[in-house]
Amino acid sequence: MGRPPTEARARILAAAIATVAKDGPERLTLERVARATGLSKAGVLYYFEGKDALLLGVMEALVASWEECVLASMEKDPVEAGRFTRSLICTEPPTDEYGRAYRAMIAISNRSAALAEPQRKLYARFHRLLAEDGLDPVDAALVMAAADGLWFYRLLGFTPLPARLEKGVVARLRAIATPRRRR
């Protein structure tokens, strides 16, 4: 278990995320992060007891950032019913660096139950929010699955959908996730 959040811990995670984004998790070392942050290796070890703990911290930070983006989008939506479901549509990775780091971490998370756990917990929270979102559960699940597909499509760098087609898909997902007015 790591130490409480501090400015130094945040700098360590930022340097680790930058390293993972640039060179992959295999090239992440405590020494490299220490150099990038101006801390000693012992300073990094104060917050993370080793490389595995640092990688877990990176995954937790990436998942938290994704969740913050979704929740921020949700806060901007004035229509309560379906708000969470609609927030999942077109939520972009916060930065290119984030996208590269997340892609690299997903690639290694299948080798470690601990690295996959933050994502599993996030999806458990998301499923609870879907269930409470005021939409038909099948519609909400359909929108979440399609939105995940679009998000991972972008994240993994697949050939994008033609803009007009993607716009149509997004519009259809929004329509499904928006309650109809009763007459």
Beta strands, then each sheet from edge to edge (+ up, - down):
end
